[in-house]
Amino acid sequence: MARTADNIRAYGREKYVVPARKRQLEKFSIRAGDVVRDLKLLGRVPAVCSALKSRAFLEQNGLRIVERTGPSSGQSTTVTYTYEFVEALDSSQASSDPWTELRGALKNVFAGFGGGEAYLRGERESFYADKENS
């Protein structure tokens, strides 16, 4: 069960929290039924609702629930949680994939060498040329 909750929280973060933060939204919503459908968690609505309102999910993402709509039971695919950000996370916390953040970081450096491929080709040629001269 704990693993399912972790998967739900991770999905909520990647699919909803990170994009909302990148778009600098003040509020955003997650509908439990969408998570159930996307993660194929049929019959696990209570687990989804529980994970989306858990203290762990809220604290990890710097969120506060400002509204919950749906039936009074709180256990339905129609339950929708509306969140707002309570603290600004620094860019290292907002990014879920550090490798994606690095993409293109050295583009300008390699441009001076004629591009990344040209740089690598030149390095290989000089590497093997040194061995031939030995």
Buried (B, 14 or more C-beta within 10 A) or exposed (E): EEEBBEBBBBBBBEBBBBEBBEEEEEEBBBBBBBBBEEBEBEEBBEBBBBBBBBEEBBEBBBBEEEEBEBEEEBBBBEBBBBBBBEEEBEEEBBBEEEEEEEEEEEEEEBEEBEEEEEBEEEEEEEEEEEEEEE
